[in-house]
Amino acid sequence: MDLFLHCCCGPCAAGSIPQLLESGYQPFCWFYNPNIHPFQEHKARRLAFVELMEQLGLEYAVNAEYPLEDWLRQVADAPEQRCAYCYRSRLEAAAAEAAQRGFKAYTTTLLVSPYQNQELIAEIGRDCAARNGIEFVFQDLRPGFREGQADARERGLYMQKYCGCIYSEKERYAKKPRPVKNEEGIKR
Ligand code: SF4
């Protein structure tokens, strides 16, 4: 069965695609992720996705639109709840694109990550599917996560260090501030 596959990045696509093929799906892969900040990081992940597609010889397309200003405006008042908007903005766009391209079903590589809220992704995915007259395919892809990471590394793909948005970048690096010494050489 043909399946429209929203791809968040190369490594997650590398983990998801073998499992979907195994399940009998023929994926058409599509990149759209305005949640990846800053611009150079977005570019690095987009190019890694393209590299993987070329290596795998799969059909794919890229939407390189980058509405950073609008994305930040949407989450700035309640950044702790940002992931729901982040999922919806991408899945709504993916469902609409899938329907427009004539697909009857879509899914997302977000389902491969143990760091994402799979239940919420499935709920939003189904809602976006219904609004666009198609089906959301739910498959727990997490079992392929580690393998996908290893495969992506072997293929020489860019491996990101944080989820995507500037908030997640801060959480990744600001958690453990390095102890600094004062003038007396005492750590604080
Ligand atoms: S942490 Fe990840 S899923 Fe949540 S808003 Fe940021 S980029 Fe999106």
Boltz pocket constraint, residues with backbone or C-beta under 6 A from the ligand:
constraints:
  - pocket:
      binder: B
      contacts: [[A, 35], [A, 36], [A, 82], [A, 83], [A, 86], [A, 87], [A, 163], [A, 164], [A, 165], [A, 167], [A, 168]]
      max_distance: 6.0
